[in-house]
Amino acid sequence: MTTLNASEGARFARILSLGAAVPSRVVDNAEMCTYIDSSDEWIQQRTGIVERRWVGEGEDAESLAMDAATTALERAGLMASDIDVVIVSTVSQFVQTPGLAPILAAKLGTDGAAAFDISAACAGFSYGLAQAESLVRSGAARHALVIGVETLSKVTDLTDRSTAFLFADGAGAAVVGPSDTNGFGPVVWGSDGHQADVIYMTQTLQEVAESGTPSWLHMKGQPVFRWATGFISEAAKRCLTAAGLTPDQLDVFAPHQANNRITDSMLRHLKLPETVKVARTVKHYGNNSAASIPMALDAMLASGEAKSGDTALIIGFGAGLVYAGQVIVLP
Ligand SMILES: CC(C)(COP(=O)(O)OP(=O)(O)OC[C@H]1O[C@@H](n2cnc3c(N)ncnc32)[C@H](O)[C@@H]1OP(=O)(O)O)[C@@H](O)C(=O)NCCC(=O)NCCS
């Protein structure tokens, strides 16, 4: 029998750098209440959101992703040509093909890096990191660029008072590369397609073409809330156990920024000590799906709340339903 060569990768991988792009348009709750029948008080009390960021003049998913990725590359001290694979997570790209990843790979100046999009909604960044880590450790790539980018404002139905106040735009990026020490605990991930109908686009592309009306991102808030505070809290606990950490060994908790009440509920479940720094960027950024975790980590590092070398528990969850989480070492 013929024996094939197998790729050989690094023993360990870690995140070498992060970058983020915060869209310029600030939409506060007062403006939101000109679109929907609501109040600043209700939105803050139910979600913790004070304002959200939407793309402004001259900004789109591509420009946000480019900004975040360029910053991450600079911080890693790498050239675009050092990147072997670009993984983009998004659910608000407006064409099914080509993917955004090959376009970004070319614009960034990679040397024809492998590039693909993934659709894992608000879990997309953690899904992308899990793949990047595996690719680096298998030897399929030396450096991987993971980008979470969304322009959910473009798929938000501003007449729907049950969702309009949540969704937002943004981008975050991470460069993953080889390391002498381990920068990733085992990924804990999964899906529940039986709940595919709780977060979904209201029309297929075919229906959009036939009806001439847009397709919106719709969500049944309560089942998502129950799933996130129950099953996902438990999954977050499994991430810690899988990494071999006890709660007191954790420095940072950065769950998907969906809603502060979900974060609070997870905190109670995980029994994290008060020393753990908790991401709360939903307050000023809103829920920007695949971009929320890297943007939260980037903001916490920038403010000094988190520091290089900290252990951080991240977990994303959303449409599918899908989820993924892992403990990471911050760059
Ligand atoms: C969306 C969410 C904030 C809604 O909160 P809720 O408490 O479930 O709200 P409900 O739909 O049960 O409505 C409760 C009341 O608020 C009212 N209400 C709904 N939307 C409102 C709004 N925008 N402004 C003011 N009142 C509103 C309802 O009419 C209802 O009033 P009633 O009690 O008089 O009938 C909540 O379900 C949630 O956080 N879900 C998780 C969503 C999420 O984060 N998803 C992201 C995962 S990726």
The ligand as an ORCA input file, in Angstrom:
! r2SCAN-3c Opt
* xyz 0 1
  C     -35.597     40.205     23.426
  C     -35.835     40.297     24.918
  C     -35.009     41.430     25.505
  C     -37.301     40.597     25.149
  O     -37.557     40.628     26.532
  P     -38.791     39.797     27.104
  O     -38.836     40.067     28.543
  O     -38.646     38.377     26.655
  O     -39.974     40.515     26.341
  P     -41.378     39.911     25.923
  O     -41.350     39.667     24.468
  O     -41.780     38.779     26.812
  O     -42.292     41.108     26.253
  C     -42.494     41.541     27.601
  C     -43.301     42.800     27.573
  O     -42.523     43.870     26.999
  C     -43.212     44.420     25.889
  N     -42.233     44.749     24.884
  C     -41.698     43.957     23.907
  N     -40.816     44.647     23.192
  C     -40.756     45.872     23.730
  C     -40.009     47.020     23.432
  N     -39.118     47.060     22.430
  N     -40.192     48.117     24.193
  C     -41.067     48.119     25.213
  N     -41.805     47.055     25.534
  C     -41.653     45.945     24.797
  C     -44.150     43.340     25.409
  O     -45.239     43.883     24.710
  C     -44.569     42.698     26.707
  O     -45.546     43.513     27.316
  P     -46.741     42.857     28.194
  O     -46.045     42.189     29.346
  O     -47.554     44.042     28.590
  O     -47.431     41.888     27.304
  C     -35.500     38.953     25.634
  O     -36.390     37.935     25.230
  C     -34.123     38.514     25.357
  O     -33.170     39.120     25.814
  N     -33.952     37.413     24.627
  C     -32.651     36.917     24.227
  C     -32.332     37.599     22.986
  C     -30.897     37.636     22.669
  O     -30.117     38.214     23.366
  N     -30.582     37.023     21.559
  C     -29.307     37.037     21.023
  C     -28.807     35.665     20.948
  S     -27.741     35.583     19.625
*
